[in-house]
Amino acid sequence: MINRTLSRGTIAALATATAVAVLTPAAQAAPAAARTAPVAHTAAALPAHLTVDGYQAYLKKNWAKGGRETSAAFKKLTPAQRKKFLLHLEDRKIYLALRNTVKGNIGHRLHIVNSYSQDVQLVTDVTSRIAGDKAATATLTFSVSERIYGIPVTTEAVTVSFETRGSAKNKNAHAKVTLKNVNAAIAVKASKPKAVAKGAITNGSTVWTATPQVRAFGKKLVKDQLIQSAVTKSGKTFNGRLANR
């Protein structure tokens, strides 16, 4: 686990929220259905590393799934930065560091930026609100994102919504996942999201599986992501975690 001293700008941003986060190395998103297409390789036939030309071809193949804006940003990098960018994509340790544990009060946004290195940032965001509709519907979204040279490459998010008023308290719960992945070194997929409501507690969760597309990344990785809320007379709080198995 890597601890970093937050910049003054980050501290100022956190001071505006009453939410509290347990800072660990961490990381906005397109619908989960819009997953980037995995490269058709058997394990034995995987390429050793990513290449600049191959990555640009990958982005064109995923043009409508984040490839367009990523390609524009990637082309602005220097040749040396492009090579480092690809090395960061292949780095298993960076994806392992894409995790966090958070907690706070519903209604307050949480935004955390942790520097993994000079080039890589891991960004966590939580948004939560209770609507003014008849059911007082609560909606919470917890996302963690990896950025290289400020370019988002992988964002994993879970959203849960549920009713908090009347006889249907914390019922009619629904969960969904959102994913943006323009990391050609891995193909990321989410399990079917689960929403569970019991008493004052509601959970939304999923399981992420990252399958290597280059040998340099190593074996596949699995992550569990959860956003949980507690709505009681004494308070409205949330906690969440994205963790490696």
C-alpha positions as CSV (number, residue, x, y, z in Angstrom):
1,M,0.0,0.0,0.0
2,I,1.4,3.4,-1.0
3,N,0.8,6.6,1.0
4,R,1.3,9.9,-0.6
5,T,1.1,13.5,0.7
6,L,-1.8,15.3,-0.9
7,S,-1.1,18.5,-2.7
8,R,-2.5,21.8,-1.3
9,G,-5.1,21.8,-4.1
10,T,-6.4,18.4,-3.2
11,I,-6.5,19.2,0.5
12,A,-8.6,22.3,-0.3
13,A,-11.0,20.3,-2.3
14,L,-11.4,17.8,0.4
15,A,-12.1,20.5,3.0
16,T,-15.3,21.4,1.3
17,A,-16.8,18.0,2.0
18,T,-17.8,16.4,5.3
19,A,-17.2,13.0,3.9
20,V,-14.2,11.1,5.3
21,A,-12.1,8.7,3.3
22,V,-9.7,6.0,4.3
23,L,-6.9,6.9,1.8
24,T,-5.3,4.0,-0.1
25,P,-3.9,4.2,-3.6
26,A,-6.9,4.7,-5.8
27,A,-8.4,5.8,-8.9
28,Q,-16.1,8.9,-15.0
29,A,-17.3,6.5,-17.1
30,A,-19.1,5.0,-20.1
31,P,-21.9,2.4,-19.7
32,A,-20.7,-1.1,-18.8
33,A,-22.3,-2.4,-21.9
34,A,-19.9,-0.3,-23.9
35,R,-16.8,-2.4,-23.0
36,T,-13.8,-2.3,-25.1
37,A,-13.5,-5.3,-27.4
38,P,-10.8,-7.7,-26.2
39,V,-8.1,-8.8,-28.6
40,A,-8.6,-12.3,-29.8
41,H,-5.5,-14.1,-28.6
42,T,-4.8,-17.4,-26.9
43,A,-2.6,-17.2,-23.8
44,A,0.3,-18.7,-25.7
45,A,-0.1,-16.3,-28.7
46,L,-0.3,-13.1,-26.7
47,P,2.2,-10.4,-27.8
48,A,5.0,-9.6,-25.4
49,H,4.4,-5.9,-25.2
50,L,2.2,-3.1,-26.5
51,T,3.5,-1.0,-29.4
52,V,2.7,2.6,-30.4
53,D,1.3,1.6,-33.8
54,G,-0.6,-1.3,-32.2
55,Y,-2.1,1.0,-29.5
56,Q,-3.2,3.6,-32.0
57,A,-4.9,0.8,-34.0
58,Y,-6.6,-0.4,-30.8
59,L,-8.0,3.1,-30.1
60,K,-9.4,3.3,-33.7
61,K,-11.1,0.0,-33.2
62,N,-12.7,1.4,-30.0
63,W,-13.3,4.9,-31.4
64,A,-16.8,5.2,-29.9
65,K,-15.8,3.7,-26.5
66,G,-13.3,6.3,-25.4
67,G,-10.8,5.7,-28.2
68,R,-11.4,9.1,-30.0
69,E,-10.6,11.4,-27.1
70,T,-7.8,9.1,-25.9
71,S,-6.2,9.0,-29.3
72,A,-6.2,12.8,-29.5
73,A,-4.6,13.1,-26.1
74,F,-2.1,10.3,-26.8
75,K,-0.9,12.1,-30.0
76,K,0.0,15.2,-28.0
77,L,2.5,13.3,-25.9
78,T,6.2,13.3,-26.9
79,P,7.6,10.1,-28.4
80,A,9.3,9.3,-25.0
81,Q,6.1,9.9,-23.1
82,R,4.2,7.6,-25.5
83,K,6.6,4.7,-24.8
84,K,6.3,5.3,-21.0
85,F,2.5,5.5,-21.4
86,L,2.5,2.0,-22.9
87,L,4.8,0.7,-20.2
88,H,2.4,2.0,-17.5
89,L,-0.5,0.3,-19.2
90,E,1.3,-3.0,-19.0
91,D,2.3,-2.5,-15.4
92,R,0.5,-5.0,-13.2
93,K,1.4,-3.2,-10.1
94,I,-0.4,0.0,-11.1
95,Y,-3.6,-1.9,-11.8
96,L,-3.2,-3.7,-8.4
97,A,-3.0,-0.2,-6.9
98,L,-6.3,0.8,-8.4
99,R,-8.3,0.3,-5.1
100,N,-9.7,2.4,-2.3
101,T,-11.9,2.4,0.8
102,V,-14.1,5.3,1.5
103,K,-16.9,6.5,3.8
104,G,-18.9,9.7,4.3
105,N,-22.3,11.3,4.6
106,I,-24.9,11.1,1.8
107,G,-25.3,14.4,0.1
108,H,-21.6,15.3,0.1
109,R,-19.3,14.6,-2.8
110,L,-16.0,12.9,-2.2
111,H,-13.0,13.5,-4.5
112,I,-9.5,12.0,-3.8
113,V,-6.4,12.2,-6.0
114,N,-3.5,10.0,-5.1
115,S,-0.2,10.1,-7.0
116,Y,1.1,6.6,-7.7
117,S,4.1,8.2,-9.5
118,Q,5.0,11.3,-11.3
119,D,3.1,10.1,-14.4
120,V,0.2,8.1,-12.8
121,Q,-2.6,9.3,-10.7
122,L,-5.4,7.2,-9.0
123,V,-8.6,9.1,-8.6
124,T,-11.6,8.2,-6.4
125,D,-15.1,9.9,-6.6
126,V,-18.3,9.3,-4.7
127,T,-21.5,11.2,-5.5
128,S,-24.7,10.7,-3.5
129,R,-28.0,12.4,-3.2
130,I,-31.6,11.8,-2.0
131,A,-34.1,13.1,-4.5
132,G,-37.2,15.1,-3.7
133,D,-39.6,12.6,-5.2
134,K,-42.4,10.8,-3.3
135,A,-40.2,7.8,-2.6
136,A,-37.2,9.9,-1.6
137,T,-35.0,7.9,-4.0
138,A,-31.3,7.7,-3.0
139,T,-28.6,7.3,-5.6
140,L,-24.9,6.7,-4.9
141,T,-22.1,6.2,-7.3
142,F,-18.6,5.1,-6.4
143,S,-15.8,5.2,-9.1
144,V,-12.1,4.7,-9.1
145,S,-9.9,5.7,-12.1
146,E,-6.4,5.3,-13.3
147,R,-4.9,8.3,-15.2
148,I,-1.6,8.4,-17.1
149,Y,-0.3,11.9,-17.9
150,G,-3.8,13.1,-17.0
151,I,-5.5,10.7,-19.5
152,P,-8.1,8.4,-18.0
153,V,-7.4,4.8,-19.1
154,T,-9.5,2.6,-16.8
155,T,-12.5,3.7,-14.7
156,E,-14.6,1.2,-12.7
157,A,-17.8,2.4,-11.1
158,V,-20.8,1.0,-9.2
159,T,-24.2,2.9,-8.8
160,V,-27.0,1.9,-6.5
161,S,-30.4,3.5,-6.1
162,F,-33.2,2.7,-3.7
163,E,-36.3,4.2,-2.0
164,T,-36.0,5.5,1.5
165,R,-39.5,6.7,2.3
166,G,-42.7,4.9,3.3
167,S,-43.4,1.2,3.5
168,A,-40.8,0.6,0.8
169,K,-37.9,1.8,2.9
170,N,-34.7,0.7,1.3
171,K,-36.6,-1.4,-1.2
172,N,-36.8,-1.4,-5.0
173,A,-33.0,-1.3,-5.0
174,H,-31.2,-1.4,-8.3
175,A,-27.5,-1.5,-9.2
176,K,-25.6,-0.8,-12.3
177,V,-21.9,-0.7,-13.3
178,T,-20.1,1.6,-15.7
179,L,-16.7,1.1,-17.2
180,K,-14.3,3.0,-19.4
181,N,-11.2,1.0,-20.4
182,V,-8.8,2.1,-23.0
183,N,-5.9,0.0,-21.6
184,A,-5.0,-2.3,-24.5
185,A,-3.0,-4.5,-22.1
186,I,-6.1,-5.8,-20.4
187,A,-9.7,-6.6,-21.3
188,V,-12.0,-5.7,-18.4
189,K,-15.4,-7.2,-17.8
190,A,-17.9,-6.8,-14.9
191,S,-20.2,-9.4,-13.4
192,K,-23.9,-8.8,-13.3
193,P,-24.3,-6.1,-10.6
194,K,-26.2,-7.0,-7.4
195,A,-28.4,-4.8,-5.3
196,V,-29.4,-6.0,-1.8
197,A,-31.6,-4.1,0.6
198,K,-32.1,-5.3,4.2
199,G,-33.5,-3.0,6.8
200,A,-31.7,0.3,6.8
201,I,-28.7,-1.1,4.7
202,T,-28.5,-1.2,0.9
203,N,-25.6,-2.6,-1.1
204,G,-24.6,-2.4,-4.7
205,S,-21.8,-4.6,-5.9
206,T,-19.9,-6.2,-8.8
207,V,-16.9,-8.3,-9.6
208,W,-14.3,-7.0,-12.2
209,T,-12.1,-9.4,-14.1
210,A,-9.1,-8.1,-16.0
211,T,-7.8,-10.6,-18.6
212,P,-4.3,-9.9,-20.0
213,Q,-3.8,-9.0,-23.6
214,V,0.0,-8.9,-23.5
215,R,2.4,-11.3,-21.7
216,A,4.1,-8.4,-19.8
217,F,0.9,-7.9,-17.7
218,G,1.1,-11.4,-16.2
219,K,-2.0,-13.4,-15.0
220,K,-5.6,-12.2,-14.8
221,L,-6.8,-10.1,-11.9
222,V,-10.1,-10.0,-10.1
223,K,-11.5,-7.1,-8.0
224,D,-14.6,-6.7,-5.8
225,Q,-16.4,-3.3,-5.7
226,L,-19.1,-2.4,-3.3
227,I,-21.0,0.8,-2.4
228,Q,-23.1,0.5,0.8
229,S,-25.5,3.0,2.4
230,A,-27.2,3.2,5.8
231,V,-30.3,5.5,6.0
232,T,-31.6,5.8,9.6
233,K,-33.3,8.4,11.8
234,S,-29.9,9.2,13.2
235,G,-28.0,9.7,10.0
236,K,-27.5,8.9,6.3
237,T,-24.0,7.5,5.5
238,F,-22.1,5.5,2.9
239,N,-19.1,3.4,2.7
240,G,-17.4,1.7,-0.3
241,R,-14.5,-0.3,-1.3
242,L,-12.7,-1.5,-4.4
243,A,-10.3,-4.3,-3.5
244,N,-8.2,-7.0,-5.1
245,R,-9.0,-10.6,-4.4
